């Protein structure tokens, strides 16, 4: 099983949660945090860690993404 399969299985077993959980529970988060967590598993850089626990609803997530220059800017930071 490859990393994508492992990640998808994890996402299906942990509830969706805006802003993730603090302390961190692998797989517990929203779309942005989940993709960030996947990327961390690939190269060890925690690009989404600063967002965990800082918002608790969709509006908060959107505000963080917009303040960061959009979803592509967050992805571009990772390289």
N, CA, C and O atoms as a CHARMM CRD file, in Angstrom:
* protein
*
  316
    1    1 UNK  N      0.85500  -1.17600   0.00000 PROA 1      0.00000
    2    1 UNK  CA     0.00000   0.00000   0.00000 PROA 1      0.00000
    3    1 UNK  C      0.90400   1.24400   0.00000 PROA 1      0.00000
    4    1 UNK  O      1.86000   1.30800   0.77200 PROA 1      0.00000
    5    2 UNK  N      0.60900   2.22300  -0.85300 PROA 2      0.00000
    6    2 UNK  CA     1.43300   3.42300  -0.91700 PROA 2      0.00000
    7    2 UNK  C      0.91500   4.49100   0.04700 PROA 2      0.00000
    8    2 UNK  O     -0.11900   4.32200   0.69300 PROA 2      0.00000
    9    3 UNK  N      1.66200   5.59300   0.12600 PROA 3      0.00000
   10    3 UNK  CA     1.33100   6.67000   1.06500 PROA 3      0.00000
   11    3 UNK  C     -0.05400   7.25900   0.80400 PROA 3      0.00000
   12    3 UNK  O     -0.75900   7.60200   1.75300 PROA 3      0.00000
   13    4 UNK  N     -0.45500   7.38000  -0.45100 PROA 4      0.00000
   14    4 UNK  CA    -1.78000   7.92200  -0.76000 PROA 4      0.00000
   15    4 UNK  C     -2.86200   7.00100  -0.19800 PROA 4      0.00000
   16    4 UNK  O     -3.80600   7.47500   0.43500 PROA 4      0.00000
   17    5 UNK  N     -2.73700   5.71100  -0.41900 PROA 5      0.00000
   18    5 UNK  CA    -3.71700   4.76300   0.12800 PROA 5      0.00000
   19    5 UNK  C     -3.75900   4.82700   1.64600 PROA 5      0.00000
   20    5 UNK  O     -4.84000   4.82500   2.23500 PROA 5      0.00000
   21    6 UNK  N     -2.60100   4.88500   2.28400 PROA 6      0.00000
   22    6 UNK  CA    -2.54900   4.96000   3.74500 PROA 6      0.00000
   23    6 UNK  C     -3.23700   6.23000   4.24400 PROA 6      0.00000
   24    6 UNK  O     -3.98400   6.20500   5.22300 PROA 6      0.00000
   25    7 UNK  N     -2.97200   7.33500   3.55600 PROA 7      0.00000
   26    7 UNK  CA    -3.56000   8.61200   3.95800 PROA 7      0.00000
   27    7 UNK  C     -5.07500   8.59500   3.79500 PROA 7      0.00000
   28    7 UNK  O     -5.79700   9.04100   4.68600 PROA 7      0.00000
   29    8 UNK  N     -5.56100   8.08800   2.67100 PROA 8      0.00000
   30    8 UNK  CA    -7.00300   8.03700   2.45200 PROA 8      0.00000
   31    8 UNK  C     -7.69300   7.15100   3.48600 PROA 8      0.00000
   32    8 UNK  O     -8.78300   7.47900   3.95500 PROA 8      0.00000
   33    9 UNK  N     -7.07500   6.04900   3.83900 PROA 9      0.00000
   34    9 UNK  CA    -7.65200   5.18500   4.88000 PROA 9      0.00000
   35    9 UNK  C     -7.72700   5.91800   6.21300 PROA 9      0.00000
   36    9 UNK  O     -8.72700   5.82000   6.92400 PROA 9      0.00000
   37   10 UNK  N     -6.67300   6.65100   6.55200 PROA 10     0.00000
   38   10 UNK  CA    -6.66500   7.41700   7.79700 PROA 10     0.00000
   39   10 UNK  C     -7.77100   8.46100   7.78800 PROA 10     0.00000
   40   10 UNK  O     -8.50300   8.59300   8.76800 PROA 10     0.00000
   41   11 UNK  N     -7.90300   9.20600   6.69300 PROA 11     0.00000
   42   11 UNK  CA    -8.92000  10.25000   6.61500 PROA 11     0.00000
   43   11 UNK  C    -10.32400   9.69100   6.77500 PROA 11     0.00000
   44   11 UNK  O    -11.20400  10.37000   7.30300 PROA 11     0.00000
   45   12 UNK  N    -10.54100   8.47100   6.32800 PROA 12     0.00000
   46   12 UNK  CA   -11.87700   7.86700   6.44700 PROA 12     0.00000
   47   12 UNK  C    -12.17400   7.39700   7.87000 PROA 12     0.00000
   48   12 UNK  O    -13.33200   7.13800   8.19500 PROA 12     0.00000
   49   13 UNK  N    -11.16900   7.28300   8.71600 PROA 13     0.00000
   50   13 UNK  CA   -11.39500   6.75900  10.06300 PROA 13     0.00000
   51   13 UNK  C    -11.45100   7.83600  11.13500 PROA 13     0.00000
   52   13 UNK  O    -11.85400   7.55500  12.26300 PROA 13     0.00000
   53   14 UNK  N    -11.05800   9.05500  10.81100 PROA 14     0.00000
   54   14 UNK  CA   -11.00500  10.13700  11.79300 PROA 14     0.00000
   55   14 UNK  C    -12.00000  11.21700  11.38600 PROA 14     0.00000
   56   14 UNK  O    -12.07100  11.57300  10.20900 PROA 14     0.00000
   57   15 UNK  N    -12.77300  11.74800  12.34000 PROA 15     0.00000
   58   15 UNK  CA   -13.78100  12.75200  11.98600 PROA 15     0.00000
   59   15 UNK  C    -13.18200  14.05100  11.43700 PROA 15     0.00000
   60   15 UNK  O    -12.10900  14.48100  11.85900 PROA 15     0.00000
   61   16 UNK  N    -13.88700  14.66000  10.50000 PROA 16     0.00000
   62   16 UNK  CA   -13.53900  15.98100   9.98500 PROA 16     0.00000
   63   16 UNK  C    -13.66800  16.97200  11.12400 PROA 16     0.00000
   64   16 UNK  O    -14.64200  16.93400  11.87600 PROA 16     0.00000
   65   17 UNK  N    -12.69400  17.86000  11.25900 PROA 17     0.00000
   66   17 UNK  CA   -12.76800  18.86800  12.32200 PROA 17     0.00000
   67   17 UNK  C    -12.10000  20.14900  11.83000 PROA 17     0.00000
   68   17 UNK  O    -10.90400  20.16000  11.53900 PROA 17     0.00000
   69   18 UNK  N    -12.88300  21.23500  11.73900 PROA 18     0.00000
   70   18 UNK  CA   -12.31400  22.52400  11.36100 PROA 18     0.00000
   71   18 UNK  C    -11.19300  22.86700  12.32900 PROA 18     0.00000
   72   18 UNK  O    -11.38800  22.84100  13.54400 PROA 18     0.00000
   73   19 UNK  N    -10.03500  23.18300  11.80100 PROA 19     0.00000
   74   19 UNK  CA    -8.90600  23.59400  12.63000 PROA 19     0.00000
   75   19 UNK  C     -8.13900  22.45100  13.25000 PROA 19     0.00000
   76   19 UNK  O     -7.14200  22.68200  13.93400 PROA 19     0.00000
   77   20 UNK  N     -8.57300  21.23000  13.03100 PROA 20     0.00000
   78   20 UNK  CA    -7.87100  20.08200  13.59900 PROA 20     0.00000
   79   20 UNK  C     -8.07800  19.97300  15.09200 PROA 20     0.00000
   80   20 UNK  O     -8.95500  20.62100  15.66200 PROA 20     0.00000
   81   21 UNK  N     -7.27600  19.16200  15.70700 PROA 21     0.00000
   82   21 UNK  CA    -7.39600  18.97900  17.15600 PROA 21     0.00000
   83   21 UNK  C     -6.06200  19.29600  17.81800 PROA 21     0.00000
   84   21 UNK  O     -4.99300  19.05500  17.25700 PROA 21     0.00000
   85   22 UNK  N     -6.15500  19.83800  19.01500 PROA 22     0.00000
   86   22 UNK  CA    -4.97800  20.13300  19.82100 PROA 22     0.00000
   87   22 UNK  C     -5.20000  19.45500  21.15500 PROA 22     0.00000
   88   22 UNK  O     -6.16900  19.77800  21.84300 PROA 22     0.00000
   89   23 UNK  N     -4.33900  18.52400  21.55100 PROA 23     0.00000
   90   23 UNK  CA    -3.14600  18.09400  20.83200 PROA 23     0.00000
   91   23 UNK  C     -3.51300  17.39900  19.52600 PROA 23     0.00000
   92   23 UNK  O     -4.62100  16.89200  19.35100 PROA 23     0.00000
   93   24 UNK  N     -2.55700  17.39400  18.63500 PROA 24     0.00000
   94   24 UNK  CA    -2.76400  16.86900  17.28400 PROA 24     0.00000
   95   24 UNK  C     -3.09700  15.38000  17.29800 PROA 24     0.00000
   96   24 UNK  O     -2.44400  14.58200  17.97000 PROA 24     0.00000
   97   25 UNK  N     -4.12900  15.03100  16.53800 PROA 25     0.00000
   98   25 UNK  CA    -4.49800  13.63700  16.30500 PROA 25     0.00000
   99   25 UNK  C     -4.32700  13.40700  14.80600 PROA 25     0.00000
  100   25 UNK  O     -5.04800  14.01800  14.01800 PROA 25     0.00000
  101   26 UNK  N     -3.40000  12.54900  14.38300 PROA 26     0.00000
  102   26 UNK  CA    -3.19100  12.34000  12.95100 PROA 26     0.00000
  103   26 UNK  C     -4.49900  12.07000  12.20800 PROA 26     0.00000
  104   26 UNK  O     -5.29900  11.22600  12.61300 PROA 26     0.00000
  105   27 UNK  N     -4.69500  12.80100  11.11700 PROA 27     0.00000
  106   27 UNK  CA    -5.88800  12.63400  10.30500 PROA 27     0.00000
  107   27 UNK  C     -7.05000  13.49700  10.73900 PROA 27     0.00000
  108   27 UNK  O     -8.01800  13.64600   9.99300 PROA 27     0.00000
  109   28 UNK  N     -6.97900  14.07100  11.92700 PROA 28     0.00000
  110   28 UNK  CA    -8.07200  14.89700  12.42900 PROA 28     0.00000
  111   28 UNK  C     -7.88200  16.32200  11.95100 PROA 28     0.00000
  112   28 UNK  O     -7.00600  17.03900  12.43600 PROA 28     0.00000
  113   29 UNK  N     -8.68300  16.72000  11.02300 PROA 29     0.00000
  114   29 UNK  CA    -8.57300  18.07100  10.51400 PROA 29     0.00000
  115   29 UNK  C     -9.51000  18.30300   9.36000 PROA 29     0.00000
  116   29 UNK  O    -10.36200  17.47300   9.04300 PROA 29     0.00000
  117   30 UNK  N     -9.33500  19.44800   8.74100 PROA 30     0.00000
  118   30 UNK  CA   -10.14300  19.80300   7.58600 PROA 30     0.00000
  119   30 UNK  C     -9.31700  19.56500   6.32500 PROA 30     0.00000
  120   30 UNK  O     -8.24200  18.96700   6.38100 PROA 30     0.00000
  121   31 UNK  N     -9.81900  20.03100   5.20600 PROA 31     0.00000
  122   31 UNK  CA    -9.15800  19.76300   3.92100 PROA 31     0.00000
  123   31 UNK  C     -7.73400  20.30600   3.88700 PROA 31     0.00000
  124   31 UNK  O     -6.81100  19.59100   3.49700 PROA 31     0.00000
  125   32 UNK  N     -7.54700  21.54500   4.28600 PROA 32     0.00000
  126   32 UNK  CA    -6.23100  22.16600   4.24600 PROA 32     0.00000
  127   32 UNK  C     -5.25500  21.44800   5.17100 PROA 32     0.00000
  128   32 UNK  O     -4.13400  21.13600   4.77100 PROA 32     0.00000
  129   33 UNK  N     -5.66900  21.18900   6.38500 PROA 33     0.00000
  130   33 UNK  CA    -4.78900  20.51500   7.34000 PROA 33     0.00000
  131   33 UNK  C     -4.47100  19.09400   6.90500 PROA 33     0.00000
  132   33 UNK  O     -3.35900  18.60800   7.11000 PROA 33     0.00000
  133   34 UNK  N     -5.43800  18.43900   6.31100 PROA 34     0.00000
  134   34 UNK  CA    -5.20900  17.06500   5.86400 PROA 34     0.00000
  135   34 UNK  C     -4.17600  17.00200   4.74700 PROA 34     0.00000
  136   34 UNK  O     -3.30900  16.12900   4.74300 PROA 34     0.00000
  137   35 UNK  N     -4.27100  17.92700   3.80400 PROA 35     0.00000
  138   35 UNK  CA    -3.27600  17.96600   2.72800 PROA 35     0.00000
  139   35 UNK  C     -1.91400  18.33100   3.30200 PROA 35     0.00000
  140   35 UNK  O     -0.90000  17.75700   2.90500 PROA 35     0.00000
  141   36 UNK  N     -1.88100  19.28000   4.23000 PROA 36     0.00000
  142   36 UNK  CA    -0.62600  19.64100   4.87700 PROA 36     0.00000
  143   36 UNK  C     -0.01800  18.47000   5.61800 PROA 36     0.00000
  144   36 UNK  O      1.19700  18.27400   5.59000 PROA 36     0.00000
  145   37 UNK  N     -0.85400  17.69400   6.27700 PROA 37     0.00000
  146   37 UNK  CA    -0.36000  16.52800   6.99500 PROA 37     0.00000
  147   37 UNK  C      0.20300  15.48300   6.02900 PROA 37     0.00000
  148   37 UNK  O      1.22700  14.85900   6.31000 PROA 37     0.00000
  149   38 UNK  N     -0.46000  15.29800   4.90600 PROA 38     0.00000
  150   38 UNK  CA     0.04900  14.37700   3.89500 PROA 38     0.00000
  151   38 UNK  C      1.43900  14.83400   3.43900 PROA 38     0.00000
  152   38 UNK  O      2.36500  14.02900   3.33900 PROA 38     0.00000
  153   39 UNK  N      1.57000  16.13200   3.16400 PROA 39     0.00000
  154   39 UNK  CA     2.84600  16.66400   2.70300 PROA 39     0.00000
  155   39 UNK  C      3.92900  16.49300   3.77500 PROA 39     0.00000
  156   39 UNK  O      5.08500  16.23700   3.44000 PROA 39     0.00000
  157   40 UNK  N      3.57700  16.62800   5.04100 PROA 40     0.00000
  158   40 UNK  CA     4.52400  16.40200   6.13200 PROA 40     0.00000
  159   40 UNK  C      5.02900  14.97000   6.10000 PROA 40     0.00000
  160   40 UNK  O      6.21200  14.71900   6.32700 PROA 40     0.00000
  161   41 UNK  N      4.13800  14.03500   5.82100 PROA 41     0.00000
  162   41 UNK  CA     4.53200  12.63600   5.74400 PROA 41     0.00000
  163   41 UNK  C      5.47900  12.34900   4.59900 PROA 41     0.00000
  164   41 UNK  O      6.24800  11.38800   4.64500 PROA 41     0.00000
  165   42 UNK  N      5.42500  13.18400   3.56700 PROA 42     0.00000
  166   42 UNK  CA     6.28700  12.98500   2.40700 PROA 42     0.00000
  167   42 UNK  C      7.70300  13.46700   2.69900 PROA 42     0.00000
  168   42 UNK  O      8.66900  12.76200   2.41100 PROA 42     0.00000
  169   43 UNK  N      7.83300  14.66600   3.27000 PROA 43     0.00000
  170   43 UNK  CA     9.18800  15.20300   3.44200 PROA 43     0.00000
  171   43 UNK  C      9.51000  15.70600   4.85000 PROA 43     0.00000
  172   43 UNK  O     10.60100  16.22800   5.07900 PROA 43     0.00000
  173   44 UNK  N      8.58500  15.55900   5.78700 PROA 44     0.00000
  174   44 UNK  CA     8.86900  15.92000   7.16900 PROA 44     0.00000
  175   44 UNK  C      8.66500  17.38000   7.52200 PROA 44     0.00000
  176   44 UNK  O      8.79000  17.73700   8.69400 PROA 44     0.00000
  177   45 UNK  N      8.35500  18.24600   6.55400 PROA 45     0.00000
  178   45 UNK  CA     8.12300  19.65900   6.84900 PROA 45     0.00000
  179   45 UNK  C      6.66800  19.86800   7.22800 PROA 45     0.00000
  180   45 UNK  O      5.77200  19.54100   6.45100 PROA 45     0.00000
  181   46 UNK  N      6.42300  20.41000   8.41600 PROA 46     0.00000
  182   46 UNK  CA     5.05300  20.61800   8.89200 PROA 46     0.00000
  183   46 UNK  C      4.56900  21.99900   8.47700 PROA 46     0.00000
  184   46 UNK  O      4.63100  22.94700   9.25900 PROA 46     0.00000
  185   47 UNK  N      4.08900  22.10900   7.24700 PROA 47     0.00000
  186   47 UNK  CA     3.67100  23.40200   6.71000 PROA 47     0.00000
  187   47 UNK  C      2.31100  23.85100   7.23200 PROA 47     0.00000
  188   47 UNK  O      1.98900  25.03600   7.14200 PROA 47     0.00000
  189   48 UNK  N      1.51500  22.95700   7.76600 PROA 48     0.00000
  190   48 UNK  CA     0.17200  23.31000   8.24100 PROA 48     0.00000
  191   48 UNK  C      0.10200  23.40300   9.76400 PROA 48     0.00000
  192   48 UNK  O     -0.93600  23.78200  10.30700 PROA 48     0.00000
  193   49 UNK  N      1.16500  23.07000  10.44700 PROA 49     0.00000
  194   49 UNK  CA     1.14700  23.04400  11.90600 PROA 49     0.00000
  195   49 UNK  C      0.74200  24.35400  12.55500 PROA 49     0.00000
  196   49 UNK  O      0.09200  24.35300  13.60100 PROA 49     0.00000
  197   50 UNK  N      1.11400  25.46600  11.95100 PROA 50     0.00000
  198   50 UNK  CA     0.77300  26.77000  12.50400 PROA 50     0.00000
  199   50 UNK  C     -0.70000  27.10000  12.43600 PROA 50     0.00000
  200   50 UNK  O     -1.15500  28.04300  13.08300 PROA 50     0.00000
  201   51 UNK  N     -1.45500  26.33500  11.65900 PROA 51     0.00000
  202   51 UNK  CA    -2.89400  26.57300  11.53500 PROA 51     0.00000
  203   51 UNK  C     -3.70800  25.74400  12.52600 PROA 51     0.00000
  204   51 UNK  O     -4.82500  26.11700  12.88400 PROA 51     0.00000
  205   52 UNK  N     -3.14300  24.61200  12.97000 PROA 52     0.00000
  206   52 UNK  CA    -3.89200  23.70700  13.84400 PROA 52     0.00000
  207   52 UNK  C     -4.35700  24.41300  15.11400 PROA 52     0.00000
  208   52 UNK  O     -3.56800  25.03700  15.82300 PROA 52     0.00000
  209   53 UNK  N     -5.64600  24.30100  15.38000 PROA 53     0.00000
  210   53 UNK  CA    -6.20800  24.84800  16.60900 PROA 53     0.00000
  211   53 UNK  C     -6.42000  26.35400  16.60400 PROA 53     0.00000
  212   53 UNK  O     -6.76900  26.92400  17.63800 PROA 53     0.00000
  213   54 UNK  N     -6.21800  27.01600  15.46000 PROA 54     0.00000
  214   54 UNK  CA    -6.35300  28.47200  15.42900 PROA 54     0.00000
  215   54 UNK  C     -7.69200  28.94700  14.87600 PROA 54     0.00000
  216   54 UNK  O     -7.95200  30.15000  14.84700 PROA 54     0.00000
  217   55 UNK  N     -8.53600  28.03500  14.44300 PROA 55     0.00000
  218   55 UNK  CA    -9.89000  28.37000  13.99000 PROA 55     0.00000
  219   55 UNK  C    -10.77900  27.16300  14.24300 PROA 55     0.00000
  220   55 UNK  O    -10.29200  26.05000  14.44100 PROA 55     0.00000
  221   56 UNK  N    -12.08200  27.39200  14.23500 PROA 56     0.00000
  222   56 UNK  CA   -12.99400  26.29000  14.56000 PROA 56     0.00000
  223   56 UNK  C    -14.19800  26.20100  13.63400 PROA 56     0.00000
  224   56 UNK  O    -15.13900  25.45400  13.89700 PROA 56     0.00000
  225   57 UNK  N    -14.16300  26.96800  12.54800 PROA 57     0.00000
  226   57 UNK  CA   -15.27900  26.91300  11.59800 PROA 57     0.00000
  227   57 UNK  C    -14.78200  27.27900  10.19400 PROA 57     0.00000
  228   57 UNK  O    -13.62200  27.64100  10.00300 PROA 57     0.00000
  229   58 UNK  N    -15.68200  27.17400   9.23200 PROA 58     0.00000
  230   58 UNK  CA   -15.31100  27.43800   7.84300 PROA 58     0.00000
  231   58 UNK  C    -14.83500  28.86900   7.65200 PROA 58     0.00000
  232   58 UNK  O    -13.86200  29.10700   6.93600 PROA 58     0.00000
  233   59 UNK  N    -15.50400  29.82400   8.28200 PROA 59     0.00000
  234   59 UNK  CA   -15.11000  31.22900   8.12700 PROA 59     0.00000
  235   59 UNK  C    -13.67800  31.45100   8.60900 PROA 59     0.00000
  236   59 UNK  O    -12.91600  32.18600   7.98100 PROA 59     0.00000
  237   60 UNK  N    -13.31900  30.82800   9.70400 PROA 60     0.00000
  238   60 UNK  CA   -11.95100  30.94900  10.21300 PROA 60     0.00000
  239   60 UNK  C    -10.94000  30.34700   9.26000 PROA 60     0.00000
  240   60 UNK  O     -9.86200  30.90600   9.06000 PROA 60     0.00000
  241   61 UNK  N    -11.27600  29.21600   8.67500 PROA 61     0.00000
  242   61 UNK  CA   -10.38000  28.57200   7.71200 PROA 61     0.00000
  243   61 UNK  C    -10.18700  29.45800   6.48600 PROA 61     0.00000
  244   61 UNK  O     -9.06300  29.64200   6.01800 PROA 61     0.00000
  245   62 UNK  N    -11.27400  30.00100   5.97400 PROA 62     0.00000
  246   62 UNK  CA   -11.19900  30.86900   4.80400 PROA 62     0.00000
  247   62 UNK  C    -10.35300  32.09900   5.11600 PROA 62     0.00000
  248   62 UNK  O     -9.54400  32.51600   4.28600 PROA 62     0.00000
  249   63 UNK  N    -10.52600  32.68000   6.29100 PROA 63     0.00000
  250   63 UNK  CA    -9.74300  33.85800   6.67800 PROA 63     0.00000
  251   63 UNK  C     -8.24900  33.54600   6.70400 PROA 63     0.00000
  252   63 UNK  O     -7.44200  34.35800   6.25100 PROA 63     0.00000
  253   64 UNK  N     -7.87200  32.37600   7.23000 PROA 64     0.00000
  254   64 UNK  CA    -6.45600  31.98300   7.25700 PROA 64     0.00000
  255   64 UNK  C     -5.90300  31.79500   5.85200 PROA 64     0.00000
  256   64 UNK  O     -4.79800  32.24600   5.55000 PROA 64     0.00000
  257   65 UNK  N     -6.66300  31.13700   5.00200 PROA 65     0.00000
  258   65 UNK  CA    -6.19900  30.90300   3.62900 PROA 65     0.00000
  259   65 UNK  C     -6.04500  32.23600   2.90000 PROA 65     0.00000
  260   65 UNK  O     -5.03700  32.46000   2.23000 PROA 65     0.00000
  261   66 UNK  N     -7.02800  33.11400   3.02300 PROA 66     0.00000
  262   66 UNK  CA    -6.95600  34.40900   2.34300 PROA 66     0.00000
  263   66 UNK  C     -5.78800  35.24500   2.86300 PROA 66     0.00000
  264   66 UNK  O     -5.09200  35.89100   2.08000 PROA 66     0.00000
  265   67 UNK  N     -5.57000  35.23600   4.18100 PROA 67     0.00000
  266   67 UNK  CA    -4.46400  36.00200   4.76300 PROA 67     0.00000
  267   67 UNK  C     -3.10800  35.46600   4.30600 PROA 67     0.00000
  268   67 UNK  O     -2.11000  36.18600   4.34000 PROA 67     0.00000
  269   68 UNK  N     -3.07300  34.22500   3.88600 PROA 68     0.00000
  270   68 UNK  CA    -1.83200  33.60100   3.42000 PROA 68     0.00000
  271   68 UNK  C     -1.63200  33.73500   1.92200 PROA 68     0.00000
  272   68 UNK  O     -0.64500  33.24100   1.37800 PROA 68     0.00000
  273   69 UNK  N     -2.56400  34.40000   1.25100 PROA 69     0.00000
  274   69 UNK  CA    -2.43200  34.59200  -0.19300 PROA 69     0.00000
  275   69 UNK  C     -3.16000  33.56100  -1.02300 PROA 69     0.00000
  276   69 UNK  O     -2.99200  33.52200  -2.24200 PROA 69     0.00000
  277   70 UNK  N     -3.96600  32.72400  -0.39400 PROA 70     0.00000
  278   70 UNK  CA    -4.73400  31.71900  -1.11200 PROA 70     0.00000
  279   70 UNK  C     -4.14500  30.33700  -0.97300 PROA 70     0.00000
  280   70 UNK  O     -3.02300  30.16700  -0.49700 PROA 70     0.00000
  281   71 UNK  N     -4.92100  29.34500  -1.39900 PROA 71     0.00000
  282   71 UNK  CA    -4.50500  27.94600  -1.26000 PROA 71     0.00000
  283   71 UNK  C     -3.22200  27.65200  -2.03900 PROA 71     0.00000
  284   71 UNK  O     -2.35200  26.92700  -1.55500 PROA 71     0.00000
  285   72 UNK  N     -3.10600  28.21200  -3.23700 PROA 72     0.00000
  286   72 UNK  CA    -1.90500  27.95200  -4.04300 PROA 72     0.00000
  287   72 UNK  C     -0.66900  28.54500  -3.39000 PROA 72     0.00000
  288   72 UNK  O      0.41000  27.95900  -3.47600 PROA 72     0.00000
  289   73 UNK  N     -0.80100  29.69600  -2.73700 PROA 73     0.00000
  290   73 UNK  CA     0.35700  30.27200  -2.03400 PROA 73     0.00000
  291   73 UNK  C      0.81600  29.37400  -0.90800 PROA 73     0.00000
  292   73 UNK  O      2.01400  29.23200  -0.66700 PROA 73     0.00000
  293   74 UNK  N     -0.13900  28.76300  -0.21400 PROA 74     0.00000
  294   74 UNK  CA     0.23500  27.82100   0.85600 PROA 74     0.00000
  295   74 UNK  C      0.95000  26.60500   0.28000 PROA 74     0.00000
  296   74 UNK  O      1.92800  26.12100   0.84800 PROA 74     0.00000
  297   75 UNK  N      0.45800  26.12300  -0.84000 PROA 75     0.00000
  298   75 UNK  CA     1.09500  24.96200  -1.48300 PROA 75     0.00000
  299   75 UNK  C      2.48000  25.35900  -2.01100 PROA 75     0.00000
  300   75 UNK  O      3.43600  24.59300  -1.88700 PROA 75     0.00000
  301   76 UNK  N      2.58300  26.54300  -2.59200 PROA 76     0.00000
  302   76 UNK  CA     3.86900  27.00600  -3.13300 PROA 76     0.00000
  303   76 UNK  C      4.92300  27.16200  -2.04300 PROA 76     0.00000
  304   76 UNK  O      6.10900  26.96000  -2.30600 PROA 76     0.00000
  305   77 UNK  N      4.51800  27.51600  -0.82800 PROA 77     0.00000
  306   77 UNK  CA     5.47800  27.62600   0.27600 PROA 77     0.00000
  307   77 UNK  C      6.20100  26.32000   0.51200 PROA 77     0.00000
  308   77 UNK  O      7.35600  26.29100   0.93700 PROA 77     0.00000
  309   78 UNK  N      5.50500  25.25700   0.23000 PROA 78     0.00000
  310   78 UNK  CA     6.07300  23.93100   0.47600 PROA 78     0.00000
  311   78 UNK  C      7.10100  23.56000  -0.58500 PROA 78     0.00000
  312   78 UNK  O      8.03200  22.79500  -0.33300 PROA 78     0.00000
  313   79 UNK  N      6.91300  24.11100  -1.75700 PROA 79     0.00000
  314   79 UNK  CA     7.85200  23.79300  -2.84600 PROA 79     0.00000
  315   79 UNK  C      7.34500  22.64800  -3.58800 PROA 79     0.00000
  316   79 UNK  O      7.97500  22.20600  -4.54800 PROA 79     0.00000
